[in-house]
Amino acid sequence: MLYTVKEVSELSGVTIKTLHHYHKIGLLQPAEISEAGYRLYGAAELERLQHILFYRQMDFPLEQIKVLMEEVPERRQMLLQQEKLLMDRADRLNAILKTLRISITSTEEGKRMEPQELFKGFESAEEWREALTEHNEHLKEQYNVDLLEGEPVDVPSMNEQAREADAFMAVMANALKTGIKHDDARVKDSIRDHLQFMHEQGHAFTAADFAGQTKFFLSDDFHLWMLEEQQTGLAYYLHAAAEAYAQQT
């Protein structure tokens, strides 16, 4: 049995325009074209479209889907491959969903999650890349800087750095909230320990570098909002503390 493009669209939920595009780029060819010029699709084409939609659900670009389907032409093998991809994604999403639900509960109860609990959902390089997408897109658009280009994501190191960053900012926010002055010895000790940690992670930040970074945060809306959302005035307090620390070293 052959189906018209309209019938395939109704069966699959894919628009006619999209089916025409798939034909144009060679991703989904009709079984035949009638004398009147109508595209007609058979069972094999519907199965191929199913595979395409599976890949699209996982956000694969069309060119990559085309290559994948050429490399794995046998239907059962492709279905097994797609099953594994979907199961891996489901496991990751379930882990992230679990962390999200714990976060919601903690927020509703007025509790603060332990730093090591905040990132339990990010257990792979792909999850970290997804988590950093918005931040990375901002840097690329505004400063032509790509944090992720060509750099492998060291998941254990990223998790450790995230926990340290969260703990450090919590200390700074609490110091501000409780009225501790930005040049207090306790604040300087926290900055010293934070920079020492970053140095051990391979980020050779000097005190002056850190002060410069905090000054940048004040001029960049994305970073300013991130800090101010955590505690009003935190971005300014952090910069003043970093400047005070840099002046003494």
ZAMARGU-4260 file (C-alpha; in steps of 0.2 Angstrom, whole numbers, plus 5000, padded with zeros to 4 digits):
<rodrens>
0) 5000/5000/5000 | 5006/5017/4996 | 5002/5033/5005 | 5002/5051/4999 | 5012/5065/5007
5) 4996/5071/5015 | 4992/5054/5022 | 5010/5052/5029 | 5009/5069/5037 | 4993/5064/5046
10) 5000/5047/5051 | 5016/5054/5058 | 5012/5071/5064 | 5026/5078/5053 | 5021/5093/5042
15) 5020/5091/5023 | 5033/5105/5022 | 5045/5095/5032 | 5042/5079/5022 | 5046/5089/5006
20) 5062/5096/5015 | 5067/5078/5019 | 5065/5073/5001 | 5075/5088/4995 | 5090/5084/5006
25) 5089/5066/5002 | 5085/5060/5020 | 5068/5052/5015 | 5064/5048/4997 | 5047/5043/4992
30) 5044/5025/4985 | 5039/5033/4969 | 5031/5048/4961 | 5015/5047/4952 | 5012/5053/4934
35) 5003/5067/4942 | 5018/5072/4952 | 5012/5066/4969 | 5025/5059/4981 | 5020/5041/4987
40) 5027/5032/5002 | 5027/5013/5006 | 5030/5003/5022 | 5049/5005/5020 | 5048/5024/5019
45) 5037/5024/5035 | 5049/5014/5044 | 5063/5025/5039 | 5053/5040/5044 | 5051/5032/5061
50) 5070/5031/5063 | 5072/5049/5058 | 5059/5055/5071 | 5068/5044/5085 | 5084/5053/5081
55) 5075/5070/5080 | 5068/5067/5098 | 5086/5066/5103 | 5090/5082/5095 | 5102/5075/5082
60) 5104/5087/5067 | 5098/5081/5050 | 5115/5079/5042 | 5120/5068/5056 | 5104/5058/5055
65) 5108/5055/5037 | 5125/5049/5040 | 5119/5037/5055 | 5106/5029/5044 | 5119/5026/5030
70) 5131/5018/5042 | 5117/5007/5050 | 5105/5002/5036 | 5098/4986/5045 | 5082/4990/5054
75) 5084/4979/5069 | 5101/4985/5073 | 5096/5003/5071 | 5081/5000/5083 | 5093/4993/5096
80) 5105/5007/5094 | 5091/5020/5096 | 5084/5010/5111 | 5100/5011/5120 | 5102/5030/5116
85) 5084/5033/5122 | 5087/5023/5138 | 5103/5032/5142 | 5094/5049/5140 | 5080/5043/5150
90) 5092/5038/5164 | 5100/5055/5163 | 5084/5064/5164 | 5077/5053/5178 | 5093/5058/5188
95) 5091/5076/5184 | 5072/5075/5188 | 5076/5067/5205 | 5088/5081/5209 | 5076/5094/5203
100) 5062/5087/5214 | 5073/5087/5229 | 5078/5105/5225 | 5059/5110/5225 | 5056/5101/5241
105) 5071/5109/5250 | 5066/5126/5243 | 5048/5124/5249 | 5054/5119/5266 | 5066/5133/5267
110) 5081/5122/5268 | 5098/5123/5259 | 5104/5108/5249 | 5121/5102/5253 | 5133/5107/5239
115) 5136/5088/5235 | 5118/5086/5232 | 5116/5100/5220 | 5124/5092/5205 | 5120/5073/5207
120) 5111/5074/5190 | 5126/5079/5181 | 5136/5063/5179 | 5142/5064/5161 | 5150/5076/5149
125) 5134/5078/5139 | 5124/5083/5154 | 5137/5096/5159 | 5137/5103/5141 | 5119/5104/5142
130) 5119/5113/5159 | 5132/5125/5152 | 5123/5129/5136 | 5115/5145/5141 | 5131/5152/5149
135) 5141/5147/5134 | 5129/5154/5121 | 5130/5171/5131 | 5149/5171/5130 | 5150/5167/5112
140) 5137/5180/5107 | 5144/5194/5118 | 5163/5190/5118 | 5166/5177/5105 | 5172/5165/5118
145) 5167/5147/5117 | 5170/5138/5134 | 5167/5121/5127 | 5175/5121/5110 | 5187/5107/5108
150) 5189/5105/5126 | 5184/5088/5134 | 5173/5089/5149 | 5182/5082/5165 | 5166/5077/5174
155) 5174/5073/5191 | 5183/5089/5191 | 5168/5099/5185 | 5158/5092/5199 | 5171/5096/5212
160) 5173/5114/5205 | 5154/5116/5205 | 5153/5111/5224 | 5168/5122/5228 | 5160/5137/5219
165) 5143/5135/5227 | 5151/5133/5245 | 5162/5149/5242 | 5148/5159/5236 | 5137/5153/5250
170) 5151/5159/5262 | 5152/5176/5253 | 5133/5178/5253 | 5132/5174/5272 | 5146/5186/5276
175) 5136/5200/5267 | 5120/5195/5275 | 5127/5195/5292 | 5136/5212/5290 | 5154/5206/5290
180) 5164/5219/5281 | 5172/5215/5264 | 5190/5217/5271 | 5187/5206/5286 | 5201/5193/5289
185) 5188/5179/5288 | 5182/5185/5271 | 5201/5186/5265 | 5204/5168/5272 | 5189/5162/5261
190) 5196/5170/5246 | 5213/5163/5249 | 5207/5146/5251 | 5196/5147/5235 | 5210/5153/5225
195) 5221/5139/5232 | 5208/5127/5227 | 5207/5134/5209 | 5226/5133/5208 | 5225/5115/5212
200) 5213/5112/5199 | 5224/5119/5186 | 5217/5137/5186 | 5232/5149/5190 | 5222/5163/5196
205) 5231/5177/5205 | 5223/5189/5217 | 5223/5202/5204 | 5215/5190/5191 | 5201/5186/5203
210) 5198/5205/5206 | 5198/5208/5188 | 5185/5194/5186 | 5174/5201/5199 | 5174/5218/5191
215) 5169/5210/5174 | 5154/5202/5183 | 5148/5220/5188 | 5148/5225/5169 | 5140/5209/5162
220) 5121/5207/5165 | 5121/5188/5164 | 5134/5186/5178 | 5128/5201/5188 | 5110/5193/5188
225) 5117/5176/5193 | 5125/5184/5208 | 5112/5196/5213 | 5098/5183/5212 | 5108/5173/5226
230) 5109/5188/5237 | 5106/5207/5233 | 5122/5216/5233 | 5133/5200/5232 | 5141/5205/5215
235) 5147/5222/5223 | 5152/5214/5239 | 5162/5201/5230 | 5171/5213/5220 | 5175/5224/5235
240) 5182/5209/5244 | 5192/5203/5230 | 5200/5221/5228 | 5204/5221/5246 | 5212/5204/5246
245) 5222/5209/5230 | 5229/5225/5238 | 5236/5215/5253 | 5245/5202/5243
</rodrens>
